[in-house]
Amino acid sequence: MRRVVTGFAALVVVGAGLGVWFSRPGALPDAFAAEMAAHAASAEAGAMVFHAADCASCHVAPDGAADVLAGGKAFASDFGTFYAPNISSHPVAGIGGWDLDSFARAVTLGVSPSGQHYYPAFPYAAYQHMTAADVADLFAYMQGLPASDVASLDHAVGFPFNIRRGLGLWKAAFVPGGYVADMGDDPVLKRGQYLVEGLAHCAECHTPRNAAGGLDTAQWMAGAPNPSGPGRIPGITPAALDWSAGDLVEYFTSGFTPDYDSAGGQMAAVVENLARLPRSDRAAIAAYLLALP
Amino acid sequence: MTRFLTLTLSACAALGVAASAVADGHSNLDLEGAVKSRKSVMTLVSYHTGVLGDMAKGEAPYDAEIAVAAAENLAAAASMNRVVLYPAGTEQGAIAGSRAKAEIWSDPTGYDQAATTLQVAATDMVVAAGTDLEALRGAMGAVGSTCRACHEAYRGPRN
């Protein structure tokens, strides 16, 4: 913990020296907005993006209905406790009053409509890869889900982590510019990469983090300590997990491991979502994992 | 800061020792034996689920007699009396090897319900397994979602 504090404090000092330039919140590129505007959004396609991106796993209320994104789930970390906000279609308590560009900026850049950085508990480092069409479809789907008027909770985060502007530096330092693994041009592997590194944000749990909470991309998917309690999140590289493509697809479909243990913890909800995707997508995820170094 | 941490840790350790002494005071059970036995029950559950699952997936030929036997054993394993298997003080972090979440003890009603759901799913499987492969496949879904739901709420990650 002391190492963590020291690491972050050093970052803050360096940031002050460089000026505020690097910490400024990013703007949505015009080309991305234009591409979304030109796309005929489909709520039906958005449902698939929604499941692949596991939005509900974090944003439904504890013990709440599966399609009401009222927020309130707590996520303990070394930096404090984060509470998933209300992202239901409620115009005031949720994001029902947002426009598509604001939504896209929030999801792909981690910046709120008022220009504040979001904490990386929100996996925008992964969602940055989301295509304009998928963002537009996702927005169309989510705006059709039920509204909840439950107010979002404030994160329980102390100094210096409560200085949101500092997150701009964190992003500059730790959000990878592009994809991490080299998957070449194979369309199945590319689809798997989009799903694993993008929508499904697998690395957020399966890759270890450095002292400042940034993903250690040198140990991509190698497994990590459980950020919210005892135990470890398993590694899912071929070196760490001796499963065939068929084993992986079966796990993503039924939740059963090859020896008939079952998915549990956070992964249970992930499996439920993956099971709703086309089988070809589950196969693409398996292909990507098996192609990892 | 370091001194404060050391003091806090010592205090926690002292409390921990005191707490386990209290837990021991309430139970004459061999806590390590309880954890080992729970895992044995889970081995029984996964083995018999595997016999049924391999048939459902088409990796083993459907055999009504074997399927029913597996389902009966699964139901028996699911019906073990949990009072002796889950004594207080055997949650993950409190004893080596355990992955049982503290919620098992803080939410006994919910846990009981989750365990009962498996008993029901396994009992349904006994009937389905003896009917035909299609019925077995249908009952398999219920068994699988029962495993997942309970492991989601009540089992921690690997140690």
Interface residues (C-beta under 8 A of the other chain):
Chain A: M1 R2 N226 G229 P230 G231 R232 I233 P234 E250 S254 G255 F256 D259 Y260 D261 S262 A263 G264 G265 Q266 A268 A269 V271 E272
Chain B: M1 T2 L5 M42 S46 Y47 T49 G50 G53 K57 Q92 G93 R99 M140 G141 G144 S145 C147 R148 A149 C150 H151 E152 R155 G156 P157 R158 N159
